[in-house]
């Protein structure tokens, strides 16, 4: 097993577009996926009933549905001496009830885990992200296409890819024990403040330059901090599990919530911390987390919050940057964070935001900033509009 690769979590995947009879089995009474012959490469030749996690992904986060169930893989002509007719049966679930013709269907074979049956609403951010994660083509196959995650088809995972894996219920397990003893000694077996942890992560890497390539530096630092976080978290949680919780239910609940909350908040803080380091390296003037109007606190104001509140300072030299590791619908929050600035900027690590969403951003005078190596998850027309980190730095430098 190679750490940091998709093959850690999936032996192989199959994908196709749902037909009308597959999307509406209550009408067709079919309850079977069509064009399944190719699935023999990842499901094998023998009859088998697989446990399955069914997942539906829509445009909005609240559209996500999950339900456990099963699928049955069998040859309808298994007693025939020369012919075979493979079928994949699925039951009705809350997930299948939301499916529509043309939606993307992914069947993922997990090592020692139930299958994942993922239905993704077409023409959405969720679809773009899933296609980017698994390296799927733009084709719309009616029959299953197969990707066996062997050497030539394996995919290296970065920070953004790991966020997508977590969103579909996959526990990211990559760790690096080489740094564990050092972290235990420095941090005394506990998590330090996020700024300190981000600085430590940067110090473990010597071959990146925030001056020469800020886009690459940002993603490299985030990848390293993610790896170190999971390494230290595994140790801290493991130590507490060894000690146990006795009969203290409240402590168990509190500890569990602290783990979950730390996971949720760390990505956003890490992004801001590493952006700040790039700004310092580039000698860009800025203020971080300072109040504008109505107690709003934009993530970054350029060149400073004092300039922002100075009535005589030219408004066209002010810039605002919001930072969100994932956008979803939360990108609209930045629109009200600096009233004096009409054209706002938002940096995100979310791949493949839908064209409908980016068109709305454009109509709201919001410019998206995305690290360069995530641009290929967007459509060609979107890529022409996207700004990368380096270009954004050039912009704020020209205004300071």
CORJOPE-V14050 format. One record per residue. SS is DSSP state (2 for helix, 1 for strand, 0 for the rest). Layout:
BEGIN
{{SS} {SS}}
END
This chain:
BEGIN
{{0} {0} {0} {0} {1} {2} {2} {2} {0} {0} {0} {1} {1} {1} {1} {1} {1} {0} {0} {2} {2} {2} {2} {0} {2} {2} {2} {2} {0} {0} {0} {1} {1} {0} {0} {0} {2} {2} {2} {2} {2} {2} {2} {0} {0} {0} {0} {1} {1} {1} {1} {1} {1} {1} {1} {1} {1} {0} {0} {0} {2} {2} {2} {0} {1} {1} {1} {1} {1} {1} {1} {1} {1} {1} {1} {0} {0} {0} {0} {0} {0} {0} {0} {0} {0} {1} {1} {1} {1} {1} {0} {0} {0} {2} {2} {2} {2} {2} {0} {0} {0} {0} {0} {1} {1} {1} {1} {1} {1} {0} {0} {0} {0} {0} {1} {1} {1} {1} {1} {1} {0} {0} {0} {0} {2} {2} {2} {2} {2} {2} {2} {2} {2} {2} {0} {0} {0} {0} {0} {0} {0} {0} {0} {0} {1} {1} {1} {1} {0} {0} {0} {0} {0} {0} {0} {1} {0} {0} {2} {2} {2} {2} {2} {2} {2} {2} {2} {0} {0} {0} {0} {0} {0} {0} {0} {0} {2} {2} {2} {2} {2} {2} {2} {2} {2} {2} {2} {0} {0} {0} {0} {0} {0} {2} {2} {2} {2} {2} {2} {2} {2} {2} {2} {0} {0} {0} {0} {0} {0} {0} {0} {0} {0} {2} {2} {2} {2} {2} {2} {2} {2} {2} {2} {2} {2} {2} {2} {2} {2} {2} {2} {2} {2} {2} {2} {2} {2} {2} {2} {2} {2} {2} {2} {0} {0} {0} {0} {0} {2} {2} {2} {2} {2} {2} {2} {2} {2} {2} {2} {2} {2} {2} {2} {2} {2} {2} {2} {2} {2} {2} {2} {2} {2} {2} {2} {2} {2} {2} {2} {2} {2} {0} {0} {0} {0} {0} {1} {1} {0} {0} {1} {0} {0} {0} {0} {0} {1} {0} {0} {1} {1} {1} {0} {0} {2} {2} {2} {2} {2} {0} {0} {0} {0} {0} {2} {2} {2} {0} {1} {1} {1} {1} {1} {1} {0} {0} {0} {0} {0} {2} {2} {2} {2} {2} {2} {2} {0} {0} {0} {0} {0} {0} {0} {1} {1} {1} {1} {1} {0} {0} {0} {0} {0} {0} {2} {2} {2} {2} {2} {2} {2} {2} {2} {0} {0} {1} {1} {1} {1} {1} {0} {2} {2} {2} {2} {2} {2} {0} {0} {2} {2} {2} {2} {2} {2} {0} {1} {0} {2} {2} {2} {2} {2} {2} {2} {2} {2} {2} {2} {0}}
END
